[in-house]
């Protein structure tokens, strides 16, 4: 495994990033050649993590409990790599193995916890060894951990044993191209081995295989695993298997084929890159209301978690979104783009919570790719869907541009980070000359962007207390509010509810299907979105019932200050109104808002 022949220790190696790959990635792109390069670098990282894990196991007394000594695993893995290097590389790059490596190292260093003894997670090493031996055509006898009567063999399938202790072990025999699991008087294994060996081949008694999604991407066949059984398919603690029904599998196949086909038509290079890098899709539950959730991890290059989307377009956007994170995560394993304290202080237009600098960079990069998709999809969209596609392009372009502007002003970016940001900025600049968006749709996108930014500031920014007291005194005395104010501080309020009803109303107006999880829109929300001047009065009535409602204050600021005077400080009206109530001088929230909107600067 890339070791020095004299010491047996790993040889040092360095990856140099070709400038062309860096520039392509900075522009939000990166074709199959770039993805192959990133996979090579991720393989090096996996080897280092594997060696670190084995070394730490060896130095931790009792870490492997009833399982074989760690040296036996090292011998098996080394022999498998030498006998079948490409098969070994593909196995080690399996996304779920990356998740397991990260989780196990964190358990050993006491920064993560599990639901069982330490050896139940660390011992998954021997399941990896079993599959490596099978792929390489080697014979092996070993022991694997069993959780709730199951043992997972990555890329191959799940052994299901009827004797079901909470935690236990099973014996594994690999011989003559077959794998057999023996425990509790049972012997189970996968059906007749598929080609190539060590990959999932379906179900058998006592055995669940991984399902495969297939598609065509610009003439390139794509096959990825739809994972519903691997305990390390999630990004946190191990999960029990959750077998998907046939109807859901069929729907996944339809959507996956449609999404890859769509990508191949509108962006063949991205389709080819996804085909090169994507290895697993994990089905997860949607958010309340049926909102599609998706995620990826720097530990799991080539893996995507997502809930079942409603249509191929949504899945295409999800794949682009998460693949952007995948590319940037791999680049961040090679280069430092930012050095920051990690404080959650930045506004990200697609998030309801404050983000650290690194999180903002990740989000901006993901939405650079999403903006690119919508730009390319405009001319592909059916006539009925065209207004919504224009809106998505305009909104994502606007949001990404704002995030990039914030990134450019932050001193935490390194030299590499600033070069990377210049590539992102150049890509964004090329879209601002696009005249395919109708003015009324562009105005709606601007309204939604302003709505979100206003609501975020009202929830998470706190004006200086002395400024709030001075403003309240001036208002009560009938004086103008024309004095300089200190900057507001980020004080996150993650408990404040956020309905996003106005955004939903805009999307419905443009033709989006209502969906089952639509938020409840108030009379005030409907009046504001339709341009009714009575909206300000309606929000004032809502605030009479709940003077702290962030949603109502956001709507009032948007309705009473249509020119955007308060856009930079929309958190002031609620804070001043609160101070007036506390000091026994209650006031009409609309009057407070208009008074603050009249202040210069």
C-alpha positions in Angstrom: 0.0 0.0 0.0 2.5 2.6 -1.2 5.1 1.6 1.5 8.8 2.0 1.8 10.4 -1.5 1.4 12.8 -1.0 4.2 10.6 0.4 7.0 7.2 -0.7 5.9 5.9 2.8 6.5 3.9 4.7 3.8 5.9 6.6 1.3 5.4 10.4 1.1 3.8 11.6 -2.1 2.4 14.9 -3.2 -0.3 15.8 -5.7 0.2 18.9 -7.9 -3.0 20.5 -9.2 -2.7 21.3 -12.9 -3.6 25.0 -13.5 -6.2 24.0 -16.1 -8.0 21.9 -13.5 -7.9 24.6 -10.9 -9.3 27.2 -13.3 -12.0 24.9 -14.5 -13.0 24.1 -10.9 -12.9 27.8 -9.9 -15.4 28.5 -12.7 -17.7 25.9 -11.3 -16.9 23.4 -14.0 -14.5 20.4 -14.3 -14.9 17.6 -16.8 -14.2 13.9 -16.6 -10.4 14.5 -16.6 -10.7 16.8 -13.6 -12.9 14.2 -11.8 -10.4 11.4 -12.4 -7.6 13.6 -11.0 -9.7 14.3 -7.9 -10.5 10.6 -7.5 -6.7 9.9 -7.6 -6.1 12.4 -4.8 -9.0 11.1 -2.8 -7.6 7.6 -3.1 -4.3 8.8 -1.6 -6.3 10.4 1.2 -8.2 7.2 1.9 -4.9 5.3 2.1 -3.6 7.7 4.7 -6.8 7.6 6.7 -6.8 3.8 6.6 -3.2 3.6 7.8 -3.9 6.2 10.5 -6.9 4.1 11.6 -5.0 0.9 11.8 -2.1 2.5 13.7 -4.5 4.1 16.2 -6.3 0.7 16.6 -3.0 -1.0 17.3 -2.1 1.6 19.9 -5.5 1.4 21.7 -5.7 -1.7 24.0 -8.9 -3.6 23.6 -10.1 -1.5 20.6 -11.1 -4.6 18.6 -12.7 -6.5 21.4 -13.3 -10.2 20.2 -12.1 -9.6 16.7 -8.7 -10.6 15.1 -5.6 -8.6 15.6 -5.2 -5.5 13.4 -2.0 -6.9 11.7 -4.1 -9.6 10.0 -6.2 -6.9 8.4 -3.1 -5.0 7.2 -1.8 -8.2 5.6 -5.1 -8.9 3.8 -5.4 -5.4 2.5 -1.8 -5.3 1.3 -2.2 -8.6 -0.5 -5.5 -7.5 -2.2 -4.0 -4.2 -3.4 -1.0 -6.0 -4.9 -3.2 -8.7 -6.6 -5.9 -6.4 -8.0 -4.9 -2.7 -7.6 -7.8 -1.3 -9.6 -10.4 -3.4 -7.8 -8.8 -2.3 -4.5 -8.8 1.3 -5.5 -12.5 1.2 -6.5 -13.4 -0.5 -3.2 -11.5 1.9 -1.0 -13.1 4.9 -2.9 -16.6 3.6 -2.1 -18.3 6.6 -0.4 -19.6 4.5 2.5 -16.1 3.3 3.3 -15.1 7.0 3.5 -17.9 7.6 6.0 -16.9 4.6 8.0 -13.2 5.7 8.1 -14.1 9.2 9.3 -16.6 7.9 11.9 -14.2 5.3 13.3 -11.3 7.8 13.6 -13.6 10.2 15.4 -14.7 7.4 17.7 -11.1 6.6 18.5 -10.3 10.2 19.2 -13.5 10.7 21.3 -15.1 13.3 19.0 -17.9 11.0 17.9 -20.0 8.3 19.6 -21.7 5.2 18.4 -24.7 3.1 19.5 -22.6 0.1 20.5 -19.1 -0.9 21.8 -16.2 0.6 20.0 -15.2 -2.7 18.3 -18.6 -2.9 16.5 -17.6 0.1 14.4 -13.9 -0.5 14.2 -14.5 -4.2 13.3 -16.2 -3.2 10.0 -12.6 -3.2 8.9 -12.9 -7.0 8.5 -15.9 -6.7 6.3 -13.8 -4.4 4.1 -11.1 -7.0 4.1 -13.6 -9.7 3.1 -14.7 -7.8 0.0 -11.2 -6.8 -0.9 -10.2 -10.5 -0.8 -13.2 -11.5 -2.9 -12.4 -8.8 -5.5 -8.8 -9.9 -5.7 -9.5 -13.6 -5.9 -7.8 -14.4 -2.5 -8.9 -16.9 0.1 -9.7 -15.5 3.6 -11.1 -16.6 6.9 -12.0 -13.8 9.3 -14.5 -12.5 11.9 -16.8 -9.6 11.5 -19.1 -7.7 13.9 -22.8 -8.3 13.8 -25.3 -5.6 14.8 -28.9 -6.5 15.3 -28.3 -9.7 13.4 -26.8 -8.1 10.3 -23.4 -7.6 8.9 -22.7 -5.3 5.9 -20.2 -6.0 3.2 -19.6 -2.7 1.3 -20.5 -2.7 -2.4 -21.7 -6.3 -2.0 -24.7 -6.5 0.4 -26.1 -7.2 3.9 -26.1 -10.6 5.6 -29.3 -11.0 7.7 -29.0 -13.7 10.4 -32.1 -14.9 12.3 -30.2 -15.3 15.6 -30.3 -11.7 16.7 -28.2 -10.6 19.6 -27.8 -6.8 19.8 -24.1 -7.2 19.3 -22.1 -10.3 18.2 -19.7 -11.7 15.7 -19.9 -14.0 12.6 -17.3 -16.0 10.8 -16.6 -15.2 7.1 -15.1 -17.5 4.6 -14.0 -16.2 1.2 -12.9 -19.0 -1.2 -13.3 -19.8 -4.9 -14.9 -16.5 -5.8 -17.7 -16.9 -3.1 -18.3 -15.2 0.3 -20.1 -17.1 3.1 -21.1 -15.8 6.5 -21.5 -18.4 9.3 -23.2 -17.6 12.6 -25.8 -18.9 15.0 -26.2 -22.2 13.0 -26.8 -20.4 9.7 -24.8 -20.0 6.6 -25.7 -17.1 4.2 -24.2 -15.2 1.3 -24.8 -13.5 -1.9 -26.3 -15.3 -5.0 -24.1 -16.6 -7.7 -21.3 -14.0 -8.0 -22.0 -11.2 -10.5 -19.4 -9.6 -12.7 -17.1 -8.2 -11.5 -16.8 -10.1 -8.2 -17.4 -8.1 -5.1 -20.2 -6.1 -6.5 -23.9 -6.3 -5.6 -25.8 -9.0 -7.4 -29.3 -9.2 -5.9 -31.0 -10.9 -3.0 -30.8 -14.4 -1.7 -32.2 -16.2 1.4 -30.6 -14.3 4.4 -29.0 -11.8 2.0 -30.0 -8.3 0.7 -28.1 -6.9 -2.2 -27.7 -3.3 -3.2 -29.9 -2.0 -6.0 -28.4 -0.3 -9.0 -29.7 2.8 -10.9 -28.8 3.0 -14.5 -28.9 5.8 -17.0 -27.2 7.2 -20.1 -25.1 10.4 -19.9 -24.3 11.7 -23.4 -23.7 8.2 -24.7 -21.9 7.0 -21.6 -23.6 4.3 -19.5 -23.9 5.2 -15.8 -24.6 2.7 -13.0 -24.7 3.9 -9.4 -25.8 2.0 -6.2 -29.1 3.0 -4.6 -28.1 2.4 -1.0 -30.8 1.5 1.6 -28.8 -1.0 3.8 -25.3 0.1 4.5 -25.1 1.4 8.2 -22.5 4.0 7.0 -24.7 5.5 4.3 -25.6 8.5 6.5 -23.3 11.3 7.6 -23.5 10.8 11.3 -24.0 7.6 13.4 -24.7 4.2 11.8 -28.2 3.5 10.7 -30.3 0.3 10.5 -31.3 -0.9 7.1 -34.5 0.6 5.6 -35.4 -1.5 2.6 -37.2 0.4 -0.2 -40.2 -1.1 -1.8 -40.4 -2.0 -5.5 -42.6 1.0 -6.4 -40.1 3.4 -4.9 -37.2 1.7 -6.6 -39.0 2.0 -9.9 -39.7 5.7 -9.3 -36.0 6.3 -8.4 -35.0 4.6 -11.7 -37.4 6.8 -13.7 -36.2 10.0 -12.1 -32.5 9.1 -12.3 -32.7 8.2 -15.9 -34.7 11.4 -16.6 -32.2 13.6 -14.6 -29.1 12.2 -16.3 -30.8 12.5 -19.7 -31.7 16.1 -19.0 -28.2 16.9 -17.9 -26.8 15.3 -21.0 -29.0 17.5 -23.2 -28.4 20.8 -21.5 -24.8 20.3 -20.2 -23.0 17.3 -21.6 -19.7 18.1 -19.8 -21.4 18.1 -16.4 -23.3 14.9 -17.2 -20.0 13.2 -18.2 -18.4 14.5 -15.0 -21.2 13.2 -12.8 -21.0 9.9 -14.7 -17.3 9.8 -13.9 -17.6 10.6 -10.2 -21.0 9.5 -8.8 -21.0 6.1 -7.1 -23.9 6.0 -4.6 -27.3 7.6 -4.0 -28.8 7.2 -0.6 -32.6 7.7 -0.1 -33.4 9.9 2.9 -36.6 11.1 4.4 -37.8 14.5 3.2 -38.2 17.5 5.5 -41.7 18.2 7.1 -44.0 19.2 4.3 -42.3 17.0 1.8 -39.4 19.4 1.1 -36.6 17.7 -0.7 -33.4 17.3 1.5 -30.0 16.5 0.2 -26.5 16.3 1.6 -22.9 15.1 0.8 -19.7 14.9 2.8 -16.0 15.5 2.2 -15.5 12.0 3.7 -17.6 10.4 0.9 -16.4 11.5 -2.5 -19.0 10.3 -5.1 -21.9 9.8 -2.6 -25.1 11.8 -2.5 -27.9 11.6 0.0 -31.3 12.9 -1.1 -35.0 12.4 -0.5 -37.1 11.3 -3.5 -37.6 14.4 -5.7 -40.8 15.2 -7.4 -39.4 15.3 -11.0 -36.2 14.8 -13.0 -35.5 18.6 -13.1 -35.4 18.7 -9.3 -33.1 15.6 -9.2 -30.8 17.2 -11.8 -30.5 20.3 -9.7 -29.8 18.2 -6.6 -27.1 16.2 -8.4 -25.4 19.4 -9.6 -25.7 21.0 -6.1 -24.2 18.0 -4.3 -21.5 17.4 -7.0 -20.3 20.9 -6.6 -19.8 20.2 -2.9 -18.0 17.0 -3.8 -15.6 18.8 -6.1 -14.8 21.6 -3.7 -14.5 19.2 -0.8 -11.8 17.2 -2.7 -10.0 20.4 -3.6 -10.0 21.5 0.0 -8.2 18.3 0.9 -5.4 19.6 -1.3 -5.4 23.4 -0.8 -6.3 25.8 2.0 -8.7 28.3 0.6 -9.7 30.0 3.8 -8.4 30.4 7.3 -11.1 31.5 9.7 -12.3 31.1 13.3 -15.4 29.2 12.2 -17.7 31.8 13.8 -21.2 31.6 12.3 -21.5 35.3 11.2 -22.2 35.5 7.5 -25.4 35.8 5.6 -25.9 33.0 3.1 -29.0 33.8 0.9 -30.0 30.2 0.7 -29.8 29.5 4.4 -31.9 30.6 7.3 -29.0 30.5 9.8 -25.7 32.4 9.9 -22.7 30.6 8.3 -19.0 30.5 8.9 -16.7 31.7 6.1 -16.0 28.1 5.0 -19.8 27.3 4.9 -20.4 30.4 2.9 -17.8 29.4 0.4 -19.2 25.9 0.1 -22.7 27.3 -0.4 -21.7 29.9 -3.0 -19.8 27.3 -5.0 -22.8 25.0 -4.9 -25.1 27.8 -6.1 -22.7 28.8 -8.8 -23.4 25.3 -10.3 -27.1 25.6 -9.7 -27.2 29.0 -11.5 -25.2 27.5 -14.4 -27.8 24.7 -14.6 -30.8 27.1 -14.7 -29.0 29.3 -17.3 -28.6 26.3 -19.6 -32.0 24.9 -18.9 -33.9 28.0 -20.0 -34.1 27.1 -23.6 -34.9 23.5 -22.8 -37.8 24.3 -20.4 -41.3 23.6 -21.7 -43.3 26.7 -22.4 -45.5 26.3 -19.2 -42.3 26.0 -17.0 -40.4 28.8 -18.7 -41.4 31.6 -16.2 -40.4 29.5 -13.2 -37.0 28.6 -14.9 -36.4 32.3 -15.5 -37.2 33.1 -11.9 -34.8 30.4 -10.6 -32.0 31.6 -12.9 -32.5 35.2 -11.8 -32.8 34.4 -8.1 -29.8 32.1 -7.9 -27.7 34.5 -9.9 -28.6 37.3 -7.6 -28.0 35.2 -4.4 -24.7 33.8 -5.6 -23.5 37.3 -6.6 -24.3 38.6 -3.1 -22.4 35.7 -1.5 -19.4 36.2 -3.7 -19.3 39.9 -2.8 -19.3 39.0 0.9 -16.5 36.5 0.4 -14.4 39.0 -1.5 -14.6 41.4 1.5 -13.5 38.8 4.0 -9.8 38.8 4.9 -10.0 35.1 5.8 -9.5 33.9 2.2 -6.0 32.7 1.4 -4.1 33.5 -1.8 -5.4 30.3 -3.3 -8.9 31.2 -2.1 -8.7 34.7 -3.7 -7.6 33.1 -7.0 -10.5 30.6 -6.7 -12.9 33.4 -6.0 -11.7 35.4 -9.1 -12.7 32.4 -11.2 -16.2 32.3 -9.6 -16.6 36.0 -10.1 -15.7 35.8 -13.8 -18.2 33.1 -14.3 -20.9 35.1 -12.5 -20.1 38.2 -14.6 -20.8 36.3 -17.8 -24.4 35.8 -16.8 -25.3 39.4 -16.0 -25.6 40.2 -19.7 -28.2 37.5 -20.3 -31.4 39.2 -21.5 -33.6 36.1 -21.6 -35.3 37.0 -18.2 -38.4 39.2 -18.5 -38.4 42.3 -16.3 -41.5 41.2 -14.3 -39.8 37.9 -13.5 -36.6 39.6 -12.6 -38.5 41.9 -10.3 -40.1 38.9 -8.5 -36.7 37.4 -8.0 -35.4 40.6 -6.5 -38.4 40.8 -4.2 -37.8 37.2 -3.0 -34.1 37.9 -2.5 -34.8 41.0 -0.5 -37.5 39.2 1.5 -35.0 36.5 2.6 -32.2 39.0 3.4 -34.6 41.2 5.4 -36.0 38.3 7.4 -32.5 37.0 8.1 -31.3 40.3 9.5 -34.4 40.7 11.6 -33.9 37.3 13.2 -30.1 37.2 13.6 -28.8 40.8 13.9 -29.0 42.9 17.1 -28.5 46.7 17.0 -26.3 48.2 19.7 -28.5 48.7 22.8 -27.5 52.3 23.3 -28.5 53.1 19.7 -31.9 51.4 20.2 -32.5 53.5 23.4 -31.5 56.7 21.7 -33.7 56.0 18.7 -36.7 55.2 21.0 -36.2 58.4 22.9 -36.0 60.4 19.6 -39.1 58.8 18.3 -41.1 59.4 21.5 -39.9 63.1 21.4 -40.9 63.6 17.8 -37.3 64.2 16.7 -35.7 62.9 13.5 -33.6 59.7 13.5 -30.6 61.3 11.8 -27.6 60.2 13.8 -24.8 57.7 13.1 -25.4 54.2 14.4 -23.0 51.4 15.3 -23.0 48.2 13.3 -25.4 45.5 14.5 -24.0 42.3 16.0 -24.7 38.8 14.9 -26.8 37.2 17.7 -28.4 34.0 16.1 -32.0 33.2 16.9 -32.4 29.7 15.5 -35.7 29.2 17.3 -37.6 32.0 15.4 -40.1 30.4 13.0 -39.8 31.1 9.3 -42.6 30.3 7.0 -41.2 31.3 3.6 -44.9 31.8 2.6 -44.2 34.8 0.3 -41.6 32.8 -1.6 -44.1 30.0 -2.0 -46.7 32.5 -3.3 -44.3 33.9 -5.9 -43.4 30.4 -7.1 -47.1 29.5 -7.4 -47.8 32.7 -9.3 -45.1 31.6 -11.8 -46.6 28.1 -12.3 -45.0 25.9 -9.6 -47.3 23.1 -8.4 -48.7 23.9 -4.9 -47.4 20.7 -3.3 -48.6 19.1 -0.1 -46.3 21.0 2.2 -47.1 24.6 1.2 -46.8 27.0 4.1 -49.8 28.9 5.4 -49.8 32.3 3.8 -51.6 35.2 5.6 -53.9 37.8 4.1 -51.0 40.2 4.6 -48.6 38.0 2.6 -51.0 37.6 -0.2 -51.6 41.4 -0.3 -47.9 42.1 -0.4 -47.1 39.7 -3.2 -50.0 41.0 -5.3 -48.9 44.6 -4.8 -51.9 45.6 -2.6 -51.1 48.8 -0.7 -53.2 47.5 2.2 -50.4 45.0 3.1 -48.8 47.4 5.6 -52.0 47.7 7.5 -52.5 43.9 7.5 -49.0 43.3 8.9 -49.6 46.0 11.6 -52.7 44.1 12.7 -50.6 40.9 12.9 -48.1 42.6 15.0 -50.8 43.9 17.4 -51.3 40.2 18.3 -47.7 39.2 18.2 -45.3 42.2 18.4 -42.2 39.9 18.1 -43.2 38.0 15.0 -40.2 38.1 12.7 -42.3 37.1 9.7 -44.7 40.0 10.2 -41.9 42.5 10.8 -40.3 41.4 7.6 -43.5 41.8 5.7 -44.1 45.2 7.2 -40.6 46.5 6.3 -41.1 45.3 2.7 -44.6 46.8 2.5 -43.9 50.2 4.2 -40.5 50.7 2.7 -40.8 49.7 -1.0 -37.8 51.8 -2.0 -35.5 49.7 0.2 -34.2 52.5 2.5 -34.2 50.1 5.4 -32.7 47.2 3.4 -29.4 47.7 5.1 -30.8 47.9 8.7 -34.3 46.2 8.7 -33.6 44.9 12.2 -34.1 48.4 13.6 -37.9 48.7 13.6 -38.6 45.6 15.8 -35.8 46.5 18.2 -37.0 50.2 18.6 -40.6 49.1 18.9 -39.6 46.6 21.6 -37.8 49.3 23.5 -40.8 51.6 23.3 -43.0 48.9 24.7 -40.6 48.2 27.6 -40.4 51.9 28.5 -44.2 52.3 28.5 -44.5 54.2 25.2 -46.1 51.7 22.8 -46.3 52.9 19.2 -47.9 51.8 15.9 -45.2 49.5 14.3 -46.0 51.1 10.9 -45.2 54.6 12.2 -41.9 53.3 13.7 -41.0 51.7 10.5 -41.8 54.8 8.3 -40.0 57.0 10.8 -36.8 54.9 10.6 -37.1 54.7 6.8 -37.0 58.5 6.6 -33.6 58.7 8.3 -30.7 59.7 6.0 -27.9 57.2 5.2 
